[in-house]
């Protein structure tokens, strides 16, 4: 199968939850100390390694795209994730995170990389589940290092939501998706990732972030 980003042979799978996030929260995973993976199809599935394919999308990506091409995207999210998880006092609804404390060298480029990290995950989910969203702009954003104009992120603080990748909820018109929403959860961080056509005015978009925003403050929402 071909890599959905560049078209080369797809031989790898992207983690649904970044491996560094899993290792930070579950540092002692083993066959004797497994994680329990839940989906609509499988309950309490024991997984004894963070490298397990259980945690990966089935959508194929070539090794270059999954590693070298998107390495800066992965690093940027790892940095922001660590900052938000380890912040003291813990993040809470209403906080305004000063992004120059997270990325002192370049907020604009680093937050674009965070955006592109979620573009990669979103694209994998679209391909895996056959969501009726055009995948070409997702690949183009990664290949050209530019924002996807229709993908927005909202950052929340929430507890008791666990860790994982939620189902995607979609709203379709005439066979095409005009709005989609899903959650990337690494407690206490929840990232609400949304795809919205220009005429879709959804409440979740009110305080969402997009690379076109010029503010260097990230507003934290809550459930």
C-alpha positions as CSV (number, residue, x, y, z in Angstrom):
1,X,0.0,0.0,0.0
2,X,1.1,3.5,-0.7
3,X,2.0,6.2,1.8
4,X,-1.0,8.7,1.9
5,X,1.4,11.6,2.3
6,X,3.9,11.2,-0.6
7,X,2.8,8.1,-2.5
8,X,5.9,5.9,-1.8
9,X,5.6,2.4,-0.4
10,X,4.0,2.6,3.0
11,X,5.7,0.3,5.4
12,X,5.1,1.9,8.8
13,X,2.2,2.9,11.1
14,X,1.8,6.1,13.1
15,X,1.0,5.8,16.8
16,X,-2.5,7.0,17.6
17,X,-1.1,8.3,20.9
18,X,2.5,9.5,20.6
19,X,4.9,7.0,22.1
20,X,6.6,9.7,24.2
21,X,3.3,10.6,25.8
22,X,2.6,6.9,26.6
23,X,6.1,6.5,28.0
24,X,5.7,9.6,30.2
25,X,2.5,8.4,31.7
26,X,3.2,4.6,31.7
27,X,7.0,4.2,32.2
28,X,6.9,0.6,33.3
29,X,4.9,-1.2,30.6
30,X,5.8,-4.8,30.1
31,X,4.2,-8.2,29.6
32,X,3.9,-8.5,33.4
33,X,2.7,-4.9,33.8
34,X,0.5,-4.3,30.7
35,X,-1.7,-1.5,29.6
36,X,-5.4,-2.2,28.9
37,X,-6.6,-1.0,25.5
38,X,-10.2,-0.2,24.9
39,X,-12.2,0.3,21.7
40,X,-15.7,-0.3,20.6
41,X,-14.6,-3.7,19.3
42,X,-12.2,-4.8,22.1
43,X,-12.4,-4.3,25.8
44,X,-9.5,-4.8,28.3
45,X,-7.1,-5.9,25.6
46,X,-3.7,-6.4,27.3
47,X,-0.8,-4.7,25.6
48,X,2.7,-5.4,27.0
49,X,4.7,-2.9,24.9
50,X,4.3,0.7,23.8
51,X,5.8,-0.3,20.4
52,X,2.8,-2.7,19.8
53,X,0.9,-2.3,16.6
54,X,-2.2,-2.2,18.7
55,X,-1.4,1.5,19.3
56,X,-0.9,2.3,15.7
57,X,-3.1,3.3,12.7
58,X,-3.4,0.8,9.9
59,X,-3.1,3.6,7.4
60,X,0.3,3.2,5.7
61,X,3.0,5.8,5.9
62,X,6.5,5.4,4.4
63,X,9.4,5.4,6.8
64,X,10.7,8.8,5.5
65,X,7.4,10.6,6.1
66,X,6.8,9.0,9.4
67,X,10.3,9.7,10.7
68,X,12.5,12.3,8.9
69,X,9.8,14.4,7.2
70,X,7.7,14.9,10.3
71,X,10.4,14.7,13.0
72,X,10.1,18.4,13.8
73,X,6.3,18.0,14.2
74,X,6.7,15.2,16.6
75,X,9.4,17.1,18.6
76,X,7.2,20.2,18.8
77,X,4.2,18.3,20.2
78,X,6.5,16.4,22.6
79,X,7.8,19.8,23.9
80,X,4.3,21.3,24.3
81,X,2.8,18.1,25.8
82,X,5.6,17.9,28.4
83,X,5.2,21.6,29.3
84,X,1.4,21.3,29.8
85,X,1.6,18.0,31.7
86,X,4.4,19.1,34.0
87,X,3.2,22.7,34.6
88,X,3.0,23.6,38.3
89,X,0.4,24.5,39.4
90,X,-1.4,22.2,36.9
91,X,-3.1,23.7,34.0
92,X,-6.8,24.6,34.5
93,X,-9.7,26.1,32.6
94,X,-9.1,29.7,31.9
95,X,-5.3,29.6,31.9
96,X,-3.5,31.5,29.2
97,X,-0.2,29.7,28.4
98,X,2.6,32.0,27.2
99,X,4.0,30.1,24.3
100,X,7.3,31.9,24.3
101,X,8.0,30.0,27.5
102,X,7.4,26.8,25.7
103,X,9.2,27.7,22.5
104,X,11.6,30.6,23.2
105,X,13.3,30.4,19.8
106,X,10.3,30.5,17.5
107,X,6.7,30.3,18.6
108,X,5.3,30.6,15.0
109,X,7.3,27.8,13.5
110,X,7.0,25.5,16.5
111,X,3.2,25.9,16.8
112,X,2.9,25.3,13.0
113,X,4.8,22.0,13.7
114,X,2.3,21.2,16.5
115,X,-0.5,21.8,14.0
116,X,1.1,19.5,11.5
117,X,1.6,16.8,14.1
118,X,-2.2,16.7,14.4
119,X,-2.6,16.9,10.6
120,X,-0.6,13.6,10.4
121,X,-2.8,11.9,13.0
122,X,-6.0,13.3,11.4
123,X,-4.9,12.1,7.9
124,X,-4.2,8.6,9.2
125,X,-7.7,8.5,10.8
126,X,-9.3,9.7,7.6
127,X,-7.6,7.0,5.5
128,X,-8.1,4.2,8.1
129,X,-11.8,4.8,8.5
130,X,-12.7,6.1,5.0
131,X,-14.0,9.4,6.2
132,X,-15.3,11.5,3.3
133,X,-12.8,14.3,3.6
134,X,-10.3,15.1,0.8
135,X,-7.0,13.8,2.0
136,X,-4.9,15.7,-0.6
137,X,-4.8,19.0,1.4
138,X,-3.6,17.1,4.5
139,X,-0.7,15.6,2.5
140,X,0.0,19.0,0.9
141,X,0.2,20.7,4.3
142,X,2.9,18.2,5.4
143,X,4.8,18.2,2.2
144,X,4.9,22.0,1.9
145,X,5.1,22.8,5.7
146,X,2.0,24.9,5.6
147,X,-1.2,25.1,7.6
148,X,-4.4,23.2,6.6
149,X,-6.9,26.1,6.5
150,X,-9.8,23.9,7.8
151,X,-8.2,22.2,10.8
152,X,-8.4,23.8,14.2
153,X,-7.2,22.8,17.6
154,X,-8.8,23.6,21.0
155,X,-6.8,22.8,24.2
156,X,-8.6,21.7,27.3
157,X,-7.8,20.8,30.9
158,X,-9.8,17.7,32.1
159,X,-9.4,14.9,34.6
160,X,-10.7,11.4,34.6
161,X,-10.7,11.1,30.8
162,X,-7.8,8.6,30.7
163,X,-5.4,8.6,27.8
164,X,-6.1,7.8,24.2
165,X,-7.7,8.7,20.8
166,X,-11.4,9.2,20.7
167,X,-13.8,8.1,18.0
168,X,-14.4,10.8,15.3
169,X,-17.8,12.4,15.1
170,X,-18.7,13.7,11.6
171,X,-21.5,15.7,10.0
172,X,-22.0,14.9,6.3
173,X,-23.9,16.8,3.6
174,X,-24.5,15.1,0.3
175,X,-21.9,12.4,1.0
176,X,-19.2,14.8,2.0
177,X,-18.0,15.7,5.5
178,X,-18.4,19.3,6.4
179,X,-17.5,19.1,10.1
180,X,-15.5,16.5,12.1
181,X,-14.3,16.4,15.7
182,X,-12.2,14.1,17.8
183,X,-10.1,14.2,20.9
184,X,-6.5,13.4,21.6
185,X,-6.2,12.8,25.4
186,X,-3.1,12.7,27.5
187,X,-4.4,13.5,31.0
188,X,-4.7,16.3,32.0
189,X,-4.4,17.6,28.4
190,X,-7.3,17.2,25.9
191,X,-6.8,18.4,22.4
192,X,-10.0,18.8,20.5
193,X,-9.1,18.5,16.8
194,X,-11.8,19.8,14.4
195,X,-12.3,20.0,10.6
196,X,-14.7,22.6,9.5
197,X,-15.8,23.9,6.1
198,X,-15.9,27.7,6.0
199,X,-19.7,28.0,6.6
200,X,-19.6,25.7,9.7
201,X,-20.0,27.9,12.7
202,X,-19.6,25.5,15.6
203,X,-19.3,26.4,19.3
204,X,-16.1,24.4,19.6
205,X,-14.4,26.7,17.2
206,X,-15.0,29.8,19.2
207,X,-11.8,29.5,21.3
208,X,-9.9,27.2,18.9
209,X,-6.4,27.8,17.8
210,X,-5.1,27.9,14.2
211,X,-1.6,28.9,12.8
212,X,-3.1,32.0,11.3
213,X,-3.6,33.3,14.8
214,X,-1.0,35.8,15.7
215,X,-1.4,35.6,19.5
216,X,1.4,34.0,21.5
217,X,-1.0,33.0,24.2
218,X,-2.8,29.6,24.2
219,X,-6.2,29.7,26.0
220,X,-7.0,26.6,28.0
221,X,-10.7,25.6,28.0
222,X,-12.4,22.9,30.0
223,X,-15.3,20.4,30.0
